[in-house]
Amino acid sequence: MKPLLPAVLALLPLLMPGTAAARTVYRCVQGNTVSLATAPEPGSKCKAQQIDDSAVQTPNLWGNMGVFSGTLYEREQDGQLVYSTRNLPGSRVFLKFTVSTPPGEPAHEGLGKVGAPQLNRHAKQFKAAARATGVDDAWLRAIAHAESNFDAGAVSPKGAQGVMQLMPDTATELGVADPLSAEQSINGGARYMKALLVRYKGDRTLAAAAYNAGIGAVTRYKGVPPYAETLTYVEKVSALYVRYREAMGFKAETPAR
C-alpha cells in the first residue's frame, strides 16, 4: 500500500462503494458547487461528517447529482497532505473517479417557465384556497406556474401530478382524492404550503425548497439543498412571485433599511 493511501481513504468510501472506514469527511460548498475533502477548504463553507466503520451503507454527501466523473486532488495545507475533489491552488491529480448518487428526493426544476403572469388560470380556485389557508394568492400562483404552468393534467417524470404537482404520497396525506382535479390539487397544495410556511416561520425560500425537494432534504442540509434542480426552482418561484405581486397590484418588496 502506498504511504499516502491511508489518508485518502477518508474519501474513498464515498467514491468507491463497498469500501468502509471510520473517518471525518468534510462536505464543502462554494457558490453552487460541492466538494468532499479530508480538511476544511479555504473559501468554502464546510461541514464535518463522521463515516462509521459499522455503517451498512455509506451516507450520500454529494446530494442528488446523478452519475458524474471527477478528480481527487492532493495538496499541502498547514504542513499536511490533504485531499479534495476541488482543484485548489497547489493541487496535484491523485486519482480519477466516477460516482453515482441516488436520487433521494423528487427534486425538479418544474415544468413551467418564467414568463408573464397568467391571472386568468383557475382564478376562482386560487382565491378560495388563499382565503381558506391565509397563504398569499400570488405565492400560490407562482408555485403553480413553476410546477405545472397551471396544467391540471400535468404529470412529471418523477410522478408528481396536477396543477400543484403533488406527489402521490403527499396527495394521499392531504386527502386529495383526485390530484388531476384543479380544485383539489390547488386546495391540497395550498394546505401543504401553509404547513411549510408555519414550519419555517414564514420563510418562503425554505418553504419552496421543501415543496421541491422535501422537508428531509432541507433538514439535512440546514437550508436550501444544493441540488441544481432545487436551486433553479427556488430562483424561478421567487421571480414569479414578484411578477404575480406586481400584476395583482401590489408594490414590489424591498429590503428593510
Accessible surface in RSA format (square Angstrom, percent):
REM  Atomic radii and reference values for relative SASA: ProtOr
REM  Chains: A
REM  Algorithm: Lee & Richards
REM  Probe-radius: 1.40
REM  Slices: 20
REM RES _ NUM      All-atoms   Total-Side   Main-Chain    Non-polar    All polar
REM                ABS   REL    ABS   REL    ABS   REL    ABS   REL    ABS   REL
RES MET A   1   173.99  90.1  88.43  58.5  85.56 203.7  88.75  75.5  85.25 112.9
RES LYS A   2   146.69  71.6 140.71  86.3   5.98  14.2  87.48  78.7  59.21  63.1
RES PRO A   3   126.57  92.2  98.54  89.8  28.03 101.9 109.35  90.3  17.22 107.0
RES LEU A   4    62.07  34.6  61.40  43.9   0.67   1.7  62.07  43.6   0.00   0.0
RES LEU A   5    46.05  25.6  46.05  32.9   0.00   0.0  46.05  32.3   0.00   0.0
RES PRO A   6    58.36  42.5  57.82  52.7   0.55   2.0  58.36  48.2   0.00   0.0
RES ALA A   7    48.24  44.4  31.93  49.3  16.32  37.1  44.09  62.1   4.15  11.0
RES VAL A   8     0.00   0.0   0.00   0.0   0.00   0.0   0.00   0.0   0.00   0.0
RES LEU A   9    35.24  19.6  35.24  25.2   0.00   0.0  35.24  24.7   0.00   0.0
RES ALA A  10     6.62   6.1   6.48  10.0   0.13   0.3   6.48   9.1   0.13   0.4
RES LEU A  11     0.00   0.0   0.00   0.0   0.00   0.0   0.00   0.0   0.00   0.0
RES LEU A  12    12.90   7.2  12.90   9.2   0.00   0.0  12.90   9.1   0.00   0.0
RES PRO A  13     3.92   2.9   0.75   0.7   3.17  11.5   0.75   0.6   3.17  19.7
RES LEU A  14    14.10   7.9   2.79   2.0  11.31  28.4   5.69   4.0   8.41  22.6
RES LEU A  15     3.85   2.1   0.21   0.1   3.65   9.2   0.21   0.1   3.65   9.8
RES MET A  16    97.63  50.6  96.49  63.9   1.14   2.7  83.17  70.7  14.46  19.2
RES PRO A  17   128.37  93.6  99.21  90.4  29.16 106.0 106.09  87.6  22.28 138.5
RES GLY A  18    85.12 105.0   0.00   N/A  85.12 105.0  43.79 120.2  41.33  92.6
RES THR A  19    46.97  33.4  40.13  40.7   6.84  16.3  26.92  36.2  20.06  30.3
RES ALA A  20    64.55  59.4  36.71  56.7  27.84  63.3  37.15  52.3  27.40  72.6
RES ALA A  21     9.04   8.3   5.69   8.8   3.35   7.6   9.04  12.7   0.00   0.0
RES ALA A  22    58.63  53.9  32.21  49.7  26.42  60.1  33.04  46.5  25.59  67.8
RES ARG A  23    82.88  34.8  75.77  38.6   7.11  16.9  17.34  23.7  65.54  39.7
RES THR A  24    42.34  30.1  33.03  33.5   9.31  22.2  18.19  24.4  24.15  36.5
RES VAL A  25     0.00   0.0   0.00   0.0   0.00   0.0   0.00   0.0   0.00   0.0
RES TYR A  26    48.17  22.5  48.17  27.4   0.00   0.0  13.50  10.1  34.68  42.7
RES ARG A  27    22.08   9.3  20.12  10.3   1.96   4.7  14.89  20.3   7.19   4.4
RES CYS A  28     0.00   0.0   0.00   0.0   0.00   0.0   0.00   0.0   0.00   0.0
RES VAL A  29    44.24  29.1  40.25  36.4   3.98   9.6  40.25  35.0   3.98  10.8
RES GLN A  30    71.13  39.8  64.51  47.1   6.62  15.8  22.62  48.1  48.52  36.8
RES GLY A  31    70.26  86.6   0.00   N/A  70.26  86.6  43.83 120.3  26.44  59.2
RES ASN A  32   109.88  75.8  87.58  84.6  22.30  53.7  20.13  48.4  89.75  86.7
RES THR A  33    74.01  52.6  70.43  71.4   3.58   8.5  71.65  96.2   2.36   3.6
RES VAL A  34    20.81  13.7   0.12   0.1  20.70  49.9   0.12   0.1  20.70  56.1
RES SER A  35     1.31   1.1   1.31   1.8   0.00   0.0   1.31   2.8   0.00   0.0
RES LEU A  36     0.00   0.0   0.00   0.0   0.00   0.0   0.00   0.0   0.00   0.0
RES ALA A  37     1.16   1.1   1.16   1.8   0.00   0.0   1.16   1.6   0.00   0.0
RES THR A  38    31.62  22.5  13.82  14.0  17.80  42.4  12.71  17.1  18.92  28.6
RES ALA A  39    17.53  16.1  16.09  24.8   1.44   3.3  16.69  23.5   0.83   2.2
RES PRO A  40    68.02  49.6  65.27  59.5   2.74  10.0  65.27  53.9   2.74  17.0
RES GLU A  41     5.84   3.4   0.00   0.0   5.84  13.9   0.88   1.7   4.97   4.1
RES PRO A  42    87.12  63.5  68.53  62.5  18.59  67.6  81.43  67.2   5.68  35.3
RES GLY A  43    71.97  88.8   0.00   N/A  71.97  88.8  41.77 114.6  30.21  67.6
RES SER A  44    22.22  18.8   0.00   0.0  22.22  51.2   3.03   6.5  19.19  26.9
RES LYS A  45   176.59  86.2 165.25 101.4  11.34  27.0 113.42 102.1  63.17  67.3
RES CYS A  46    37.62  28.5   3.93   4.4  33.69  79.2   4.07  10.3  33.55  36.2
RES LYS A  47   102.47  50.0  97.88  60.1   4.59  10.9  84.97  76.5  17.50  18.6
RES ALA A  48    52.88  48.6  33.00  50.9  19.89  45.2  33.04  46.5  19.85  52.6
RES GLN A  49    62.55  35.0  59.76  43.7   2.80   6.7   5.56  11.8  56.99  43.2
RES GLN A  50   121.46  67.9 108.97  79.6  12.49  29.7  60.95 129.7  60.51  45.9
RES ILE A  51     4.59   2.6   2.44   1.8   2.14   5.2   2.87   2.1   1.71   4.7
RES ASP A  52    82.07  57.5  74.92  74.6   7.15  16.9  28.67  67.5  53.39  53.2
RES ASP A  53    92.43  64.7  77.24  76.9  15.19  35.9  29.17  68.6  63.27  63.1
RES SER A  54    91.01  76.9  62.93  84.0  28.09  64.7  54.67 116.4  36.34  50.9
RES ALA A  55    41.21  37.9  16.52  25.5  24.69  56.2  26.05  36.7  15.16  40.2
RES VAL A  56   159.69 105.1 121.92 110.4  37.78  91.0 128.87 112.0  30.83  83.6
RES GLN A  57   143.14  80.0 125.26  91.5  17.88  42.6  42.86  91.2 100.29  76.1
RES THR A  58    36.81  26.2  22.56  22.9  14.24  33.9  10.75  14.4  26.06  39.4
RES PRO A  59    48.52  35.4  36.00  32.8  12.51  45.5  46.79  38.6   1.72  10.7
RES ASN A  60    53.63  37.0  31.63  30.6  22.01  53.0  23.44  56.4  30.20  29.2
RES LEU A  61    15.39   8.6  14.28  10.2   1.11   2.8  15.27  10.7   0.12   0.3
RES TRP A  62     9.69   3.9   9.69   4.7   0.00   0.0   9.69   5.2   0.00   0.0
RES GLY A  63     0.50   0.6   0.00   N/A   0.50   0.6   0.50   1.4   0.00   0.0
RES ASN A  64    16.72  11.5  11.43  11.0   5.29  12.7   0.61   1.5  16.11  15.6
RES MET A  65    67.80  35.1  41.39  27.4  26.41  62.9  36.04  30.6  31.76  42.1
RES GLY A  66    32.36  39.9   0.00   N/A  32.36  39.9  30.87  84.7   1.48   3.3
RES VAL A  67   108.62  71.5  78.83  71.4  29.79  71.8  78.83  68.5  29.79  80.8
RES PHE A  68    53.61  26.8  46.32  28.7   7.29  19.0  53.61  32.5   0.00   0.0
RES SER A  69    85.44  72.2  57.03  76.1  28.41  65.5  36.25  77.2  49.19  68.9
RES GLY A  70    21.75  26.8   0.00   N/A  21.75  26.8  20.04  55.0   1.71   3.8
RES THR A  71    15.67  11.1  11.79  12.0   3.88   9.3   1.74   2.3  13.94  21.1
RES LEU A  72     0.00   0.0   0.00   0.0   0.00   0.0   0.00   0.0   0.00   0.0
RES TYR A  73    35.50  16.6  34.98  19.9   0.52   1.4   8.98   6.7  26.52  32.7
RES GLU A  74    15.58   8.9  15.58  11.8   0.00   0.0   0.58   1.1  15.00  12.2
RES ARG A  75    11.93   5.0  11.93   6.1   0.00   0.0   3.91   5.3   8.02   4.9
RES GLU A  76   126.03  72.4 101.81  77.0  24.22  57.7  24.80  48.0 101.23  82.7
RES GLN A  77    33.65  18.8  25.83  18.9   7.81  18.6  18.19  38.7  15.45  11.7
RES ASP A  78   138.64  97.1  96.12  95.7  42.52 100.6  43.03 101.3  95.61  95.4
RES GLY A  79    76.93  94.9   0.00   N/A  76.93  94.9  36.21  99.4  40.72  91.2
RES GLN A  80   126.90  71.0 121.41  88.7   5.49  13.1  31.71  67.5  95.19  72.2
RES LEU A  81    63.45  35.3  43.80  31.3  19.66  49.4  43.80  30.8  19.66  52.9
RES VAL A  82     9.71   6.4   9.71   8.8   0.00   0.0   9.71   8.4   0.00   0.0
RES TYR A  83     0.29   0.1   0.05   0.0   0.25   0.6   0.00   0.0   0.29   0.4
RES SER A  84     0.03   0.0   0.03   0.0   0.00   0.0   0.03   0.1   0.00   0.0
RES THR A  85    23.04  16.4   4.03   4.1  19.00  45.3   3.55   4.8  19.49  29.5
RES ARG A  86    37.01  15.5  33.00  16.8   4.01   9.5  22.48  30.7  14.53   8.8
RES ASN A  87   101.33  69.9  73.84  71.4  27.49  66.2  16.12  38.8  85.21  82.4
RES LEU A  88    23.53  13.1  20.96  15.0   2.57   6.5  21.49  15.1   2.04   5.5
RES PRO A  89   125.38  91.4  99.13  90.4  26.25  95.4 111.65  92.2  13.73  85.3
RES GLY A  90    61.34  75.6   0.00   N/A  61.34  75.6  40.91 112.3  20.44  45.8
RES SER A  91    25.99  22.0   0.02   0.0  25.97  59.8   0.00   0.0  25.99  36.4
RES ARG A  92   115.68  48.6 109.57  55.9   6.10  14.5  72.26  98.8  43.41  26.3
RES VAL A  93    91.96  60.5  63.91  57.9  28.05  67.6  63.91  55.5  28.05  76.1
RES PHE A  94    51.41  25.7  24.72  15.3  26.69  69.5  26.86  16.3  24.55  70.3
RES LEU A  95    40.31  22.4  33.16  23.7   7.15  18.0  40.31  28.3   0.00   0.0
RES LYS A  96   147.36  71.9 124.22  76.2  23.15  55.1  87.94  79.2  59.43  63.3
RES PHE A  97    17.05   8.5   5.58   3.5  11.47  29.8  15.44   9.4   1.61   4.6
RES THR A  98    82.76  58.9  61.14  62.0  21.63  51.5  40.75  54.7  42.01  63.5
RES VAL A  99    12.15   8.0   8.53   7.7   3.62   8.7  12.15  10.6   0.00   0.0
RES SER A 100    79.05  66.8  54.47  72.7  24.57  56.6  31.56  67.2  47.49  66.5
RES THR A 101     8.32   5.9   0.97   1.0   7.35  17.5   1.72   2.3   6.60  10.0
RES PRO A 102    64.17  46.8  56.75  51.7   7.42  27.0  63.22  52.2   0.95   5.9
RES PRO A 103    94.29  68.7  92.35  84.2   1.94   7.1  93.88  77.5   0.41   2.6
RES GLY A 104    64.53  79.6   0.00   N/A  64.53  79.6  28.66  78.7  35.87  80.3
RES GLU A 105    27.49  15.8  23.71  17.9   3.78   9.0  11.13  21.5  16.36  13.4
RES PRO A 106    44.98  32.8  40.28  36.7   4.70  17.1  43.65  36.0   1.33   8.3
RES ALA A 107     0.30   0.3   0.00   0.0   0.30   0.7   0.00   0.0   0.30   0.8
RES HIS A 108    31.87  17.4  29.57  20.6   2.29   5.9  29.06  29.9   2.81   3.3
RES GLU A 109    83.80  48.1  79.95  60.5   3.85   9.2  15.65  30.3  68.16  55.6
RES GLY A 110    12.55  15.5   0.00   N/A  12.55  15.5   0.29   0.8  12.25  27.4
RES LEU A 111    76.03  42.3  53.08  38.0  22.95  57.7  56.63  39.8  19.40  52.2
RES GLY A 112     1.32   1.6   0.00   N/A   1.32   1.6   1.32   3.6   0.00   0.0
RES LYS A 113   155.52  75.9 149.72  91.9   5.79  13.8 100.81  90.7  54.70  58.3
RES VAL A 114    61.01  40.1  35.13  31.8  25.88  62.3  35.13  30.5  25.88  70.2
RES GLY A 115    24.55  30.3   0.00   N/A  24.55  30.3  24.55  67.4   0.00   0.0
RES ALA A 116    77.56  71.3  60.81  93.8  16.74  38.1  64.81  91.3  12.75  33.8
RES PRO A 117    41.59  30.3  22.93  20.9  18.66  67.8  22.93  18.9  18.66 116.0
RES GLN A 118    45.19  25.3  40.92  29.9   4.27  10.2  22.97  48.9  22.22  16.9
RES LEU A 119    68.67  38.2  60.50  43.3   8.17  20.5  60.65  42.6   8.02  21.6
RES ASN A 120   124.18  85.6  97.13  93.9  27.05  65.1  43.53 104.8  80.64  77.9
RES ARG A 121    77.30  32.5  75.30  38.4   2.00   4.8  21.19  29.0  56.12  34.0
RES HIS A 122    45.08  24.6  33.00  22.9  12.08  30.9  30.75  31.7  14.33  16.7
RES ALA A 123    28.15  25.9  25.16  38.8   2.99   6.8  25.16  35.4   2.99   7.9
RES LYS A 124   166.01  81.0 157.83  96.8   8.18  19.5 104.81  94.3  61.20  65.2
RES GLN A 125    51.67  28.9  48.37  35.3   3.31   7.9   7.59  16.2  44.08  33.4
RES PHE A 126     0.00   0.0   0.00   0.0   0.00   0.0   0.00   0.0   0.00   0.0
RES LYS A 127   108.94  53.1 106.67  65.4   2.27   5.4  52.90  47.6  56.05  59.7
RES ALA A 128    40.92  37.6  36.63  56.5   4.29   9.8  37.45  52.7   3.47   9.2
RES ALA A 129     2.07   1.9   0.21   0.3   1.87   4.2   2.07   2.9   0.00   0.0
RES ALA A 130    14.61  13.4  10.80  16.7   3.81   8.7  11.12  15.7   3.48   9.2
RES ARG A 131   184.27  77.4 150.32  76.6  33.95  80.8  81.29 111.1 102.99  62.4
RES ALA A 132    88.99  81.8  44.89  69.3  44.09 100.3  56.61  79.7  32.37  85.8
RES THR A 133    17.70  12.6   8.54   8.7   9.16  21.8  14.55  19.5   3.15   4.8
RES GLY A 134    62.43  77.0   0.00   N/A  62.43  77.0  31.47  86.4  30.96  69.3
RES VAL A 135     5.20   3.4   0.80   0.7   4.41  10.6   3.48   3.0   1.73   4.7
RES ASP A 136    45.04  31.5  29.98  29.8  15.06  35.6  30.22  71.1  14.82  14.8
RES ASP A 137    20.39  14.3  17.34  17.3   3.05   7.2  12.58  29.6   7.81   7.8
RES ALA A 138     0.00   0.0   0.00   0.0   0.00   0.0   0.00   0.0   0.00   0.0
RES TRP A 139     4.36   1.8   4.36   2.1   0.00   0.0   4.36   2.3   0.00   0.0
RES LEU A 140     0.12   0.1   0.12   0.1   0.00   0.0   0.12   0.1   0.00   0.0
RES ARG A 141     4.69   2.0   4.69   2.4   0.00   0.0   0.00   0.0   4.69   2.8
RES ALA A 142     0.00   0.0   0.00   0.0   0.00   0.0   0.00   0.0   0.00   0.0
RES ILE A 143     0.19   0.1   0.19   0.1   0.00   0.0   0.19   0.1   0.00   0.0
RES ALA A 144     0.00   0.0   0.00   0.0   0.00   0.0   0.00   0.0   0.00   0.0
RES HIS A 145     1.33   0.7   1.33   0.9   0.00   0.0   0.00   0.0   1.33   1.5
RES ALA A 146     0.00   0.0   0.00   0.0   0.00   0.0   0.00   0.0   0.00   0.0
RES GLU A 147     0.64   0.4   0.60   0.5   0.04   0.1   0.00   0.0   0.64   0.5
RES SER A 148     3.98   3.4   0.00   0.0   3.98   9.2   0.00   0.0   3.98   5.6
RES ASN A 149    61.82  42.6  60.19  58.2   1.63   3.9   9.12  22.0  52.70  50.9
RES PHE A 150     0.66   0.3   0.00   0.0   0.66   1.7   0.00   0.0   0.66   1.9
RES ASP A 151    70.48  49.4  68.36  68.0   2.12   5.0  17.42  41.0  53.06  52.9
RES ALA A 152    27.85  25.6  24.03  37.1   3.82   8.7  24.37  34.3   3.48   9.2
RES GLY A 153    47.74  58.9   0.00   N/A  47.74  58.9  25.87  71.0  21.87  49.0
RES ALA A 154     9.78   9.0   3.71   5.7   6.07  13.8   9.78  13.8   0.00   0.0
RES VAL A 155    84.95  55.9  57.92  52.4  27.03  65.1  57.92  50.3  27.03  73.3
RES SER A 156     9.18   7.8   4.21   5.6   4.97  11.5   2.82   6.0   6.36   8.9
RES PRO A 157   134.12  97.7  88.71  80.9  45.40 165.0 102.46  84.6  31.65 196.7
RES LYS A 158    86.18  42.0  65.49  40.2  20.69  49.3  68.35  61.5  17.83  19.0
RES GLY A 159    25.96  32.0   0.00   N/A  25.96  32.0  23.77  65.2   2.20   4.9
RES ALA A 160     3.11   2.9   3.11   4.8   0.00   0.0   3.11   4.4   0.00   0.0
RES GLN A 161    45.49  25.4  45.48  33.2   0.01   0.0   0.43   0.9  45.06  34.2
RES GLY A 162     0.11   0.1   0.00   N/A   0.11   0.1   0.11   0.3   0.00   0.0
RES VAL A 163     0.11   0.1   0.00   0.0   0.11   0.3   0.00   0.0   0.11   0.3
RES MET A 164     0.06   0.0   0.06   0.0   0.00   0.0   0.06   0.1   0.00   0.0
RES GLN A 165     8.18   4.6   0.14   0.1   8.05  19.2   0.01   0.0   8.17   6.2
RES LEU A 166     3.70   2.1   1.93   1.4   1.76   4.4   3.69   2.6   0.00   0.0
RES MET A 167    55.42  28.7  53.87  35.7   1.55   3.7  52.05  44.3   3.38   4.5
RES PRO A 168    67.50  49.2  62.90  57.3   4.60  16.7  66.43  54.8   1.07   6.7
RES ASP A 169   111.64  78.2 108.83 108.3   2.81   6.6  29.70  69.9  81.93  81.7
RES THR A 170    28.45  20.2  27.86  28.2   0.59   1.4   4.95   6.7  23.50  35.5
RES ALA A 171     3.81   3.5   3.81   5.9   0.00   0.0   3.81   5.4   0.00   0.0
RES THR A 172   107.84  76.7  90.90  92.2  16.94  40.4  69.23  93.0  38.61  58.4
RES GLU A 173   146.65  84.2 107.49  81.3  39.16  93.2  46.09  89.2 100.56  82.1
RES LEU A 174    32.48  18.1  22.97  16.4   9.51  23.9  27.12  19.0   5.36  14.4
RES GLY A 175    62.41  77.0   0.00   N/A  62.41  77.0  35.77  98.2  26.64  59.7
RES VAL A 176    10.72   7.1   0.90   0.8   9.82  23.7   2.62   2.3   8.11  22.0
RES ALA A 177    95.74  88.0  56.85  87.7  38.89  88.5  68.25  96.1  27.49  72.8
RES ASP A 178    64.36  45.1  63.04  62.7   1.32   3.1  19.94  46.9  44.42  44.3
RES PRO A 179    22.52  16.4  22.49  20.5   0.04   0.1  22.49  18.6   0.04   0.2
RES LEU A 180    77.73  43.3  65.07  46.5  12.67  31.8  65.34  45.9  12.40  33.4
RES SER A 181    29.58  25.0  21.74  29.0   7.84  18.1  17.49  37.2  12.09  16.9
RES ALA A 182    18.54  17.0  12.74  19.7   5.80  13.2  12.94  18.2   5.60  14.8
RES GLU A 183   100.53  57.7  98.87  74.8   1.66   4.0  17.81  34.4  82.72  67.5
RES GLN A 184    66.38  37.1  63.35  46.3   3.03   7.2  27.82  59.2  38.56  29.2
RES SER A 185     0.40   0.3   0.40   0.5   0.00   0.0   0.34   0.7   0.06   0.1
RES ILE A 186     0.08   0.0   0.05   0.0   0.02   0.1   0.05   0.0   0.02   0.1
RES ASN A 187    53.71  37.0  51.97  50.2   1.73   4.2  15.88  38.2  37.82  36.6
RES GLY A 188     0.00   0.0   0.00   N/A   0.00   0.0   0.00   0.0   0.00   0.0
RES GLY A 189     0.00   0.0   0.00   N/A   0.00   0.0   0.00   0.0   0.00   0.0
RES ALA A 190     0.01   0.0   0.01   0.0   0.00   0.0   0.01   0.0   0.00   0.0
RES ARG A 191   104.06  43.7  97.21  49.6   6.85  16.3  55.60  76.0  48.46  29.4
RES TYR A 192    42.99  20.1  42.66  24.3   0.34   0.9  27.84  20.9  15.15  18.7
RES MET A 193     0.07   0.0   0.07   0.0   0.00   0.0   0.07   0.1   0.00   0.0
RES LYS A 194    85.01  41.5  85.01  52.2   0.00   0.0  43.27  38.9  41.74  44.5
RES ALA A 195    56.90  52.3  45.08  69.6  11.82  26.9  52.20  73.5   4.70  12.5
RES LEU A 196     1.23   0.7   1.15   0.8   0.09   0.2   1.23   0.9   0.00   0.0
RES LEU A 197    27.26  15.2  25.67  18.4   1.59   4.0  26.06  18.3   1.20   3.2
RES VAL A 198   100.02  65.8  83.23  75.3  16.79  40.5  89.68  77.9  10.34  28.0
RES ARG A 199   129.02  54.2 104.34  53.2  24.68  58.8  30.97  42.3  98.05  59.4
RES TYR A 200    30.32  14.2  20.40  11.6   9.93  25.8  25.33  19.0   4.99   6.2
RES LYS A 201   191.44  93.4 154.72  94.9  36.73  87.4 120.18 108.2  71.27  75.9
RES GLY A 202    46.14  56.9   0.00   N/A  46.14  56.9  27.48  75.4  18.66  41.8
RES ASP A 203    59.72  41.8  50.35  50.1   9.37  22.2  20.93  49.3  38.79  38.7
RES ARG A 204    77.20  32.4  73.02  37.2   4.18   9.9  14.11  19.3  63.08  38.2
RES THR A 205    60.28  42.9  57.76  58.6   2.52   6.0  27.99  37.6  32.30  48.8
RES LEU A 206    42.60  23.7  42.60  30.5   0.00   0.0  42.60  29.9   0.00   0.0
RES ALA A 207     0.00   0.0   0.00   0.0   0.00   0.0   0.00   0.0   0.00   0.0
RES ALA A 208     0.79   0.7   0.79   1.2   0.00   0.0   0.79   1.1   0.00   0.0
RES ALA A 209     0.00   0.0   0.00   0.0   0.00   0.0   0.00   0.0   0.00   0.0
RES ALA A 210     0.60   0.6   0.00   0.0   0.60   1.4   0.00   0.0   0.60   1.6
RES TYR A 211    20.83   9.7   3.85   2.2  16.98  44.2   3.85   2.9  16.98  20.9
RES ASN A 212     1.34   0.9   0.00   0.0   1.34   3.2   0.01   0.0   1.33   1.3
RES ALA A 213     0.00   0.0   0.00   0.0   0.00   0.0   0.00   0.0   0.00   0.0
RES GLY A 214    21.35  26.3   0.00   N/A  21.35  26.3  20.47  56.2   0.87   2.0
RES ILE A 215    52.30  29.8  48.43  36.1   3.86   9.3  48.43  34.9   3.86  10.5
RES GLY A 216    44.54  54.9   0.00   N/A  44.54  54.9  34.94  95.9   9.60  21.5
RES ALA A 217     0.01   0.0   0.00   0.0   0.01   0.0   0.00   0.0   0.01   0.0
RES VAL A 218     5.19   3.4   4.55   4.1   0.63   1.5   4.55   4.0   0.63   1.7
RES THR A 219    85.35  60.7  72.30  73.3  13.06  31.1  72.00  96.7  13.35  20.2
RES ARG A 220   115.38  48.4 100.81  51.4  14.58  34.7  69.35  94.8  46.03  27.9
RES TYR A 221    42.64  19.9  19.05  10.8  23.59  61.4  20.59  15.5  22.05  27.2
RES LYS A 222   167.03  81.5 128.22  78.7  38.81  92.4  89.84  80.9  77.19  82.2
RES GLY A 223    16.64  20.5   0.00   N/A  16.64  20.5  15.74  43.2   0.91   2.0
RES VAL A 224    45.37  29.9  24.72  22.4  20.65  49.8  24.72  21.5  20.65  56.0
RES PRO A 225     0.00   0.0   0.00   0.0   0.00   0.0   0.00   0.0   0.00   0.0
RES PRO A 226    15.15  11.0   9.72   8.9   5.43  19.8  11.89   9.8   3.26  20.3
RES TYR A 227     2.90   1.4   2.77   1.6   0.14   0.4   0.14   0.1   2.77   3.4
RES ALA A 228    69.93  64.3  61.42  94.8   8.51  19.3  65.51  92.2   4.42  11.7
RES GLU A 229    44.29  25.4  44.29  33.5   0.00   0.0  14.54  28.1  29.75  24.3
RES THR A 230     0.00   0.0   0.00   0.0   0.00   0.0   0.00   0.0   0.00   0.0
RES LEU A 231    50.90  28.3  45.27  32.4   5.64  14.2  46.24  32.5   4.66  12.5
RES THR A 232    53.18  37.8  49.68  50.4   3.50   8.3  29.57  39.7  23.61  35.7
RES TYR A 233     0.00   0.0   0.00   0.0   0.00   0.0   0.00   0.0   0.00   0.0
RES VAL A 234    16.36  10.8  16.27  14.7   0.10   0.2  16.27  14.1   0.10   0.3
RES GLU A 235   129.60  74.4 122.72  92.8   6.89  16.4  47.45  91.8  82.15  67.1
RES LYS A 236    17.70   8.6  14.71   9.0   2.98   7.1  15.03  13.5   2.67   2.8
RES VAL A 237     0.04   0.0   0.04   0.0   0.00   0.0   0.04   0.0   0.00   0.0
RES SER A 238    47.28  39.9  42.97  57.4   4.30   9.9  33.04  70.4  14.24  19.9
RES ALA A 239    38.89  35.8  28.76  44.4  10.13  23.1  37.29  52.5   1.61   4.3
RES LEU A 240     0.02   0.0   0.02   0.0   0.00   0.0   0.02   0.0   0.00   0.0
RES TYR A 241    11.64   5.4  11.64   6.6   0.00   0.0   8.72   6.6   2.93   3.6
RES VAL A 242    68.15  44.8  66.37  60.1   1.79   4.3  68.15  59.2   0.00   0.0
RES ARG A 243   100.47  42.2  97.23  49.6   3.24   7.7  23.09  31.6  77.38  46.9
RES TYR A 244     0.00   0.0   0.00   0.0   0.00   0.0   0.00   0.0   0.00   0.0
RES ARG A 245    45.60  19.1  45.60  23.2   0.00   0.0   3.63   5.0  41.97  25.4
RES GLU A 246    92.38  53.0  74.72  56.5  17.66  42.0  25.71  49.7  66.66  54.4
RES ALA A 247    47.38  43.6  13.34  20.6  34.04  77.4  26.26  37.0  21.11  55.9
RES MET A 248    57.57  29.8  27.17  18.0  30.40  72.4  35.38  30.1  22.19  29.4
RES GLY A 249    68.68  84.7   0.00   N/A  68.68  84.7  35.94  98.6  32.75  73.3
RES PHE A 250    96.60  48.3  88.22  54.6   8.39  21.8  91.63  55.6   4.97  14.2
RES LYS A 251   185.51  90.5 170.24 104.5  15.27  36.4 119.70 107.7  65.81  70.1
RES ALA A 252    52.03  47.8  31.47  48.6  20.55  46.7  33.18  46.7  18.84  49.9
RES GLU A 253   105.57  60.6  73.90  55.9  31.67  75.4  44.39  85.9  61.18  50.0
RES THR A 254   112.44  80.0  84.45  85.6  27.98  66.7  59.33  79.7  53.10  80.3
RES PRO A 255   108.15  78.8  89.95  82.0  18.20  66.2 101.89  84.1   6.26  38.9
RES ALA A 256   107.59  98.9  67.84 104.7  39.75  90.4  78.30 110.3  29.29  77.6
RES ARG A 257   267.01 112.1 183.18  93.4  83.84 199.6 107.56 147.0 159.45  96.6
END  Absolute sums over single chains surface
CHAIN  1 A    13074.3       9798.7       3275.7       7585.9       5488.4
END  Absolute sums over all chains
TOTAL         13074.3       9798.7       3275.7       7585.9       5488.4
